[in-house]
Amino acid sequence: MTVLKPGITYAHEHIPIDRSEVIEDEDALLDSQQLVIQELKELYKKGVRNFVEATSRGIGRNVAYAQKVATETGINIVQATGWYQSAFLPIEVYQLSVTQLAEMMIKDITIGIKNTDIKAGVIGEIATTKNRWTEQEEKVYNAAVIASKETHTPIMTHTSKGTLGHEQVEFFQKKHANLSKIIIGHVDLTGNPNYVLEMLKTGINVEIDTIGKNNYMSDAKRVDIIKAAQDAGFTDQIVMSMDITRKSHLKANGGIGYAYLLDSFIPELKAGGVTEGFINKMLVENPQRIFGGDWND
């Protein structure tokens, strides 16, 4: 069981991440440690106490780096295990069996990551490609289910531009995974409340986690999805985050910064009719249940 500090949780962030070589964009190497520390100190003052790390194997996971950020800011960082989407997969995903991949994740969770005693508290973000689920990605998903069942560790996924969310849910249903401990990521990028509601009806959790990325989808659409979930009674299954992945996202570099969620998006939610109680659930109560609660909660 992952222990979260009492307070606000950003449920899908990256400290650090490196996608720069694959996508040939230096901005996609988020290694600005001191700038991140500076921003997170301000978040701490606003009540943020936990960041769930979504940087898995092959995209720059660095527990020592993240631990320094945690130590200097007071924000608890939940470390991750697993593998991302096909374009970023290291050679072991091709070479090893599903069982062997599961064993690697189990070791990260029960013993520690690499040669540290820092244990992973989430499996993710595991990913599918846009409109396509590759053989290697399915291999990772199968291994993730094994590791999750063995260790009672939550799973967090990535849907590329909001695609294949329903297919991911169906996969986990067929594998008899614990849907109450699985989060389907980036569902806000569907821009479609009904699509998201169909997922929530299964009991699975979802993330509204690209908040502020209006070049992908407007925040107004995110408000619509959250309000629709509230109206339908699905207030226990949504968490929020920003998925900061680039240097240019940081405030010092002209970006919106991590505080945008609290300073700008929350007022939009309130203006759109979303209640204080639901907002508190998304930021505090739901992450506590998913990441820190009993396995059968």
Phi, psi and omega in degrees: 000133177276133180261120176258147173287149173299133180136192183285140175240126166273116195272357182202091179226177183225116177223094351265198171203148179223102173247010193295319184292317184292316183265003176054055181210109183298334179297337182277009169260101180268095182229024183272071190302312183294325177292321177295315178302316179302315181291320182290331174299322177291322177297321179303319179296336180269002176103003178284130182235346183220139168239129173266117182286130178251006179276110183259190181299139174093351180232031170096022176302132183212096188290327179294318177301310182294323181295325176297318177299316180298315182297319185279342183250339185084000179269127178288129179247116179277118184278159188241158169224163182123193180221153185271212186272170193307318184298341185247005187285131175286169189299330185297333180293328178281326188272326188267161178279168176303316180298318180293321177296319177299319180297324177296318179292318179300321178296316178302324185278321189261333184249310181148158182276127183054234183255031179247172173260013177278119186260146175288140179245003178209146173261113182155180352281126174266147199225156165243153178281162181300118178059019183207137179240105187282164180300318181291323177295318178296325176300315179296318180297318178298317179294322180297319179296318178300311182295321180296314180295321182291323189248356184056051181246134180296155176245138177235129185247169175237123170254125184285116183054032176080007183272154175068020176297314179296322179294322177296316179300314180299321177301310182294326176297315181296330180272002180055039176284161179280096186298334181289350180243020178240136178241124174271122188268156173063027182291341177297337182285354171288328185065017190232101181303318182295323177300316181289320180299322178299325177291315183297330180299338181279347183098357180282161177262156177226159178246130164264094199228013172241039183301131180093348179273071184290346174289338176269313182201141183289147176297334176300321177294323178296319177299318180301317181296314181294318178296320178297320178296319178298313182296330181272356177088014181262064184266354184261002191236015183237136172235167185228156175190184183241340179058051176293122185227357186230152174303321184291348177283339184286147185299320181296339180259014177093004180273182183281336177078163184295330185286351181304320181304311184280320187278328186244314186285320180300316174301325176296318178299314181297318178296332180273005176094010177277133188281158175301321181298317180291320178300317178297322177299313183295325184270331189237298191289314182296315175300322179299319180291314185291313186268330188244349184279175175298154185299331183259012177299000000 
